[in-house]
Amino acid sequence: MASAQDRPSRPAWASSKGKCPVGYGSKQGSEDNARTEEPPDTPDRPLPQAATGHSAPVNQEAGVDVIPGEIAPTSSIPATGRGNSEDGQHWLNPSPYQLHRALKRKGKPIEKEDSFSVSNMHELVVVQSWECIMEYEQLWSRTCKEPKLARFEGRDGDYSFKAQMLQRLGVPLPYDRHDWTVDRCGKEVRYIIDYYSSGDDYWIDARPAPTLLGMFDRARLALLKMSRGHSPW
C-alpha cells in the first residue's frame, strides 16, 4: 500500500463495475491526468463532439477539417446553462489536445501521442463520478427527475474529514479531491469526491457533504444497499 507521501499523481484508469465507491483495476501506464477543473482548457471551447468516440470522421462540416485530437469525447453531464457546451446545457470533457495543452501549462506535460489514452481515462473517471452522485440523487427522483451539475472545484491537498479519519486507520490519503455542486431542481447540494489509489487499484468515494440532510442521505443509501444484499460502502 502506497504511503501518503508517494501517492501517485499520474494514475491510469481502468474499467469498473459501477459500484460506489467505484473501484478501478490495474494501471496501464504513467500518464498524467487533469486534476482541477473540468474542462481545464475552456478558452478552446466549444468543440465538435465525436459521434462514436475519438474515431469520428475528420470532415464534419463542409469545407472544414476537424483534427481528431480536437474532438471532445462523447459523454457529457447536464448543466444549468453554465456548461462549456455551445448552448451551455452540458459539461463536456476535454479533447485529447486540450488536455495536452492544459497539462503543459500546469507544468505536468505529457507526450502528445499519449493524450488520447489520457483523455479516455479522464472521461471515464468523470462519468463514474457523476454515476456515483446519481445514486444519491435517485433518492430524490420523485421531487427532481433531472438533477444537473451547477459547478465544481478541484481541491487537491484539502483533505476531507473522512479522508483524514481513514488515514488514521492506515488508509493512504486520496491523491485528489473535487467538490461538485448539484442543482436539484432549484436546490443546490454539494458533494465531496475523494479519489484514492493503492498499488495498482483506484477508486472513487463520492458522497453528499456532511450536512444534516447529507448525512441522512448517506444513511438512506447505505440501508438501501444492504436491503439489496450489497455492501453499504
Contacts in CASP RR format, 6 or more apart in sequence:
PFRMAT RR
TARGET T0000
AUTHOR 0000-0000-0000
METHOD contacts of the structure
MODEL  1
MASAQDRPSRPAWASSKGKCPVGYGSKQGSEDNARTEEPPDTPDRPLPQA
ATGHSAPVNQEAGVDVIPGEIAPTSSIPATGRGNSEDGQHWLNPSPYQLH
RALKRKGKPIEKEDSFSVSNMHELVVVQSWECIMEYEQLWSRTCKEPKLA
RFEGRDGDYSFKAQMLQRLGVPLPYDRHDWTVDRCGKEVRYIIDYYSSGD
DYWIDARPAPTLLGMFDRARLALLKMSRGHSPW
1 170 0 8 1.000
1 172 0 8 1.000
1 198 0 8 1.000
1 199 0 8 1.000
2 8 0 8 1.000
2 172 0 8 1.000
2 197 0 8 1.000
2 198 0 8 1.000
2 199 0 8 1.000
3 172 0 8 1.000
4 167 0 8 1.000
4 172 0 8 1.000
4 173 0 8 1.000
7 172 0 8 1.000
7 173 0 8 1.000
7 174 0 8 1.000
7 175 0 8 1.000
7 197 0 8 1.000
8 175 0 8 1.000
8 197 0 8 1.000
9 32 0 8 1.000
9 35 0 8 1.000
9 108 0 8 1.000
9 175 0 8 1.000
10 29 0 8 1.000
10 30 0 8 1.000
10 31 0 8 1.000
10 32 0 8 1.000
10 33 0 8 1.000
11 27 0 8 1.000
11 33 0 8 1.000
11 121 0 8 1.000
11 175 0 8 1.000
11 195 0 8 1.000
11 197 0 8 1.000
11 202 0 8 1.000
12 27 0 8 1.000
12 28 0 8 1.000
12 29 0 8 1.000
12 30 0 8 1.000
12 31 0 8 1.000
12 117 0 8 1.000
12 121 0 8 1.000
13 24 0 8 1.000
13 33 0 8 1.000
13 121 0 8 1.000
13 122 0 8 1.000
13 124 0 8 1.000
13 125 0 8 1.000
13 202 0 8 1.000
14 24 0 8 1.000
14 25 0 8 1.000
14 26 0 8 1.000
14 27 0 8 1.000
14 28 0 8 1.000
14 202 0 8 1.000
15 24 0 8 1.000
15 25 0 8 1.000
15 124 0 8 1.000
16 22 0 8 1.000
16 23 0 8 1.000
16 24 0 8 1.000
16 25 0 8 1.000
16 128 0 8 1.000
16 203 0 8 1.000
17 23 0 8 1.000
18 128 0 8 1.000
18 131 0 8 1.000
19 230 0 8 1.000
20 131 0 8 1.000
20 132 0 8 1.000
20 135 0 8 1.000
20 204 0 8 1.000
20 205 0 8 1.000
20 206 0 8 1.000
21 132 0 8 1.000
21 196 0 8 1.000
21 203 0 8 1.000
21 204 0 8 1.000
21 205 0 8 1.000
21 206 0 8 1.000
21 233 0 8 1.000
22 128 0 8 1.000
22 129 0 8 1.000
22 131 0 8 1.000
22 132 0 8 1.000
22 203 0 8 1.000
22 204 0 8 1.000
22 206 0 8 1.000
23 201 0 8 1.000
23 202 0 8 1.000
23 203 0 8 1.000
23 204 0 8 1.000
24 201 0 8 1.000
24 202 0 8 1.000
24 203 0 8 1.000
24 204 0 8 1.000
25 200 0 8 1.000
25 201 0 8 1.000
25 202 0 8 1.000
26 200 0 8 1.000
26 201 0 8 1.000
27 199 0 8 1.000
27 200 0 8 1.000
28 117 0 8 1.000
31 110 0 8 1.000
31 114 0 8 1.000
31 117 0 8 1.000
31 118 0 8 1.000
31 121 0 8 1.000
32 103 0 8 1.000
32 108 0 8 1.000
32 110 0 8 1.000
32 118 0 8 1.000
33 99 0 8 1.000
33 118 0 8 1.000
33 121 0 8 1.000
33 122 0 8 1.000
33 125 0 8 1.000
34 40 0 8 1.000
34 94 0 8 1.000
34 99 0 8 1.000
34 102 0 8 1.000
34 103 0 8 1.000
34 122 0 8 1.000
35 154 0 8 1.000
35 156 0 8 1.000
35 176 0 8 1.000
36 106 0 8 1.000
36 154 0 8 1.000
36 156 0 8 1.000
37 152 0 8 1.000
37 153 0 8 1.000
37 154 0 8 1.000
38 91 0 8 1.000
38 93 0 8 1.000
38 94 0 8 1.000
38 122 0 8 1.000
38 126 0 8 1.000
38 152 0 8 1.000
39 45 0 8 1.000
39 84 0 8 1.000
39 91 0 8 1.000
39 92 0 8 1.000
39 93 0 8 1.000
39 94 0 8 1.000
39 98 0 8 1.000
39 102 0 8 1.000
40 94 0 8 1.000
40 98 0 8 1.000
40 99 0 8 1.000
40 102 0 8 1.000
40 103 0 8 1.000
40 106 0 8 1.000
41 94 0 8 1.000
41 98 0 8 1.000
41 99 0 8 1.000
41 101 0 8 1.000
41 102 0 8 1.000
42 84 0 8 1.000
44 70 0 8 1.000
44 95 0 8 1.000
44 98 0 8 1.000
44 101 0 8 1.000
45 84 0 8 1.000
45 85 0 8 1.000
45 92 0 8 1.000
46 84 0 8 1.000
46 85 0 8 1.000
46 86 0 8 1.000
46 92 0 8 1.000
47 70 0 8 1.000
47 71 0 8 1.000
47 72 0 8 1.000
47 92 0 8 1.000
47 95 0 8 1.000
47 98 0 8 1.000
48 56 0 8 1.000
48 60 0 8 1.000
48 61 0 8 1.000
48 66 0 8 1.000
48 70 0 8 1.000
48 71 0 8 1.000
48 72 0 8 1.000
49 56 0 8 1.000
49 71 0 8 1.000
49 72 0 8 1.000
49 73 0 8 1.000
49 74 0 8 1.000
49 76 0 8 1.000
49 92 0 8 1.000
50 56 0 8 1.000
50 71 0 8 1.000
50 72 0 8 1.000
50 73 0 8 1.000
50 74 0 8 1.000
51 57 0 8 1.000
51 74 0 8 1.000
52 74 0 8 1.000
53 71 0 8 1.000
53 73 0 8 1.000
53 74 0 8 1.000
54 68 0 8 1.000
54 69 0 8 1.000
54 71 0 8 1.000
54 73 0 8 1.000
54 96 0 8 1.000
54 116 0 8 1.000
54 119 0 8 1.000
54 120 0 8 1.000
55 68 0 8 1.000
56 66 0 8 1.000
56 68 0 8 1.000
56 71 0 8 1.000
58 65 0 8 1.000
58 66 0 8 1.000
58 67 0 8 1.000
58 68 0 8 1.000
59 65 0 8 1.000
59 66 0 8 1.000
60 66 0 8 1.000
67 97 0 8 1.000
68 96 0 8 1.000
69 95 0 8 1.000
69 96 0 8 1.000
69 97 0 8 1.000
69 115 0 8 1.000
69 116 0 8 1.000
70 95 0 8 1.000
70 96 0 8 1.000
70 97 0 8 1.000
70 98 0 8 1.000
71 95 0 8 1.000
72 92 0 8 1.000
72 93 0 8 1.000
72 94 0 8 1.000
72 95 0 8 1.000
72 98 0 8 1.000
73 92 0 8 1.000
73 93 0 8 1.000
73 95 0 8 1.000
73 119 0 8 1.000
73 120 0 8 1.000
73 123 0 8 1.000
75 93 0 8 1.000
75 123 0 8 1.000
75 126 0 8 1.000
75 127 0 8 1.000
76 85 0 8 1.000
76 90 0 8 1.000
76 91 0 8 1.000
76 92 0 8 1.000
76 93 0 8 1.000
77 90 0 8 1.000
77 91 0 8 1.000
77 126 0 8 1.000
77 130 0 8 1.000
77 148 0 8 1.000
77 149 0 8 1.000
78 89 0 8 1.000
78 90 0 8 1.000
78 91 0 8 1.000
78 146 0 8 1.000
78 147 0 8 1.000
78 148 0 8 1.000
78 149 0 8 1.000
79 85 0 8 1.000
79 88 0 8 1.000
79 89 0 8 1.000
79 90 0 8 1.000
79 91 0 8 1.000
79 148 0 8 1.000
79 149 0 8 1.000
79 150 0 8 1.000
80 148 0 8 1.000
80 149 0 8 1.000
80 150 0 8 1.000
80 183 0 8 1.000
81 87 0 8 1.000
81 88 0 8 1.000
81 89 0 8 1.000
82 88 0 8 1.000
82 150 0 8 1.000
82 151 0 8 1.000
83 89 0 8 1.000
83 90 0 8 1.000
83 91 0 8 1.000
83 92 0 8 1.000
84 90 0 8 1.000
84 91 0 8 1.000
84 92 0 8 1.000
85 91 0 8 1.000
85 92 0 8 1.000
91 149 0 8 1.000
93 119 0 8 1.000
93 122 0 8 1.000
93 123 0 8 1.000
93 126 0 8 1.000
94 102 0 8 1.000
94 119 0 8 1.000
94 122 0 8 1.000
95 119 0 8 1.000
96 115 0 8 1.000
96 116 0 8 1.000
96 118 0 8 1.000
96 119 0 8 1.000
97 112 0 8 1.000
97 115 0 8 1.000
99 110 0 8 1.000
99 115 0 8 1.000
99 118 0 8 1.000
99 119 0 8 1.000
99 122 0 8 1.000
100 109 0 8 1.000
100 110 0 8 1.000
100 112 0 8 1.000
100 115 0 8 1.000
100 118 0 8 1.000
103 109 0 8 1.000
103 110 0 8 1.000
110 118 0 8 1.000
125 195 0 8 1.000
125 204 0 8 1.000
128 204 0 8 1.000
129 178 0 8 1.000
129 180 0 8 1.000
129 193 0 8 1.000
129 204 0 8 1.000
129 206 0 8 1.000
130 149 0 8 1.000
132 193 0 8 1.000
132 204 0 8 1.000
132 206 0 8 1.000
133 180 0 8 1.000
133 182 0 8 1.000
133 191 0 8 1.000
133 193 0 8 1.000
133 206 0 8 1.000
134 147 0 8 1.000
135 221 0 8 1.000
136 191 0 8 1.000
136 207 0 8 1.000
136 208 0 8 1.000
136 217 0 8 1.000
136 218 0 8 1.000
136 221 0 8 1.000
137 144 0 8 1.000
137 147 0 8 1.000
137 182 0 8 1.000
137 184 0 8 1.000
139 217 0 8 1.000
139 220 0 8 1.000
139 221 0 8 1.000
139 224 0 8 1.000
140 147 0 8 1.000
140 184 0 8 1.000
143 184 0 8 1.000
143 185 0 8 1.000
144 184 0 8 1.000
144 185 0 8 1.000
144 187 0 8 1.000
145 185 0 8 1.000
146 185 0 8 1.000
147 182 0 8 1.000
147 183 0 8 1.000
147 184 0 8 1.000
147 185 0 8 1.000
148 182 0 8 1.000
148 183 0 8 1.000
149 180 0 8 1.000
149 181 0 8 1.000
149 182 0 8 1.000
149 183 0 8 1.000
150 181 0 8 1.000
150 182 0 8 1.000
150 183 0 8 1.000
150 188 0 8 1.000
151 180 0 8 1.000
151 181 0 8 1.000
152 178 0 8 1.000
152 179 0 8 1.000
152 180 0 8 1.000
152 181 0 8 1.000
153 178 0 8 1.000
153 179 0 8 1.000
153 180 0 8 1.000
154 176 0 8 1.000
154 177 0 8 1.000
154 178 0 8 1.000
154 179 0 8 1.000
155 177 0 8 1.000
155 178 0 8 1.000
155 179 0 8 1.000
156 175 0 8 1.000
156 176 0 8 1.000
156 177 0 8 1.000
157 177 0 8 1.000
158 177 0 8 1.000
159 167 0 8 1.000
159 173 0 8 1.000
159 174 0 8 1.000
159 177 0 8 1.000
160 174 0 8 1.000
160 177 0 8 1.000
160 192 0 8 1.000
160 194 0 8 1.000
161 210 0 8 1.000
162 192 0 8 1.000
162 194 0 8 1.000
162 205 0 8 1.000
162 207 0 8 1.000
163 173 0 8 1.000
163 174 0 8 1.000
163 177 0 8 1.000
163 194 0 8 1.000
164 173 0 8 1.000
167 173 0 8 1.000
171 196 0 8 1.000
171 198 0 8 1.000
172 196 0 8 1.000
172 197 0 8 1.000
172 198 0 8 1.000
174 194 0 8 1.000
174 195 0 8 1.000
174 196 0 8 1.000
174 205 0 8 1.000
175 195 0 8 1.000
175 196 0 8 1.000
175 197 0 8 1.000
176 194 0 8 1.000
176 195 0 8 1.000
177 192 0 8 1.000
177 193 0 8 1.000
177 194 0 8 1.000
177 195 0 8 1.000
178 193 0 8 1.000
178 195 0 8 1.000
179 190 0 8 1.000
179 191 0 8 1.000
179 192 0 8 1.000
179 193 0 8 1.000
179 209 0 8 1.000
180 190 0 8 1.000
180 191 0 8 1.000
180 193 0 8 1.000
180 206 0 8 1.000
181 188 0 8 1.000
181 189 0 8 1.000
181 190 0 8 1.000
181 191 0 8 1.000
182 188 0 8 1.000
182 189 0 8 1.000
182 190 0 8 1.000
182 191 0 8 1.000
189 208 0 8 1.000
189 209 0 8 1.000
189 213 0 8 1.000
189 214 0 8 1.000
190 208 0 8 1.000
190 209 0 8 1.000
190 211 0 8 1.000
191 206 0 8 1.000
191 207 0 8 1.000
191 208 0 8 1.000
191 209 0 8 1.000
192 206 0 8 1.000
192 207 0 8 1.000
192 208 0 8 1.000
192 209 0 8 1.000
193 204 0 8 1.000
193 205 0 8 1.000
193 206 0 8 1.000
194 204 0 8 1.000
194 205 0 8 1.000
194 206 0 8 1.000
195 202 0 8 1.000
195 203 0 8 1.000
195 204 0 8 1.000
195 205 0 8 1.000
196 202 0 8 1.000
196 203 0 8 1.000
196 204 0 8 1.000
196 205 0 8 1.000
197 203 0 8 1.000
207 214 0 8 1.000
207 218 0 8 1.000
208 214 0 8 1.000
208 215 0 8 1.000
208 217 0 8 1.000
208 218 0 8 1.000
221 232 0 8 1.000
222 232 0 8 1.000
222 233 0 8 1.000
223 232 0 8 1.000
225 231 0 8 1.000
225 232 0 8 1.000
226 232 0 8 1.000
END
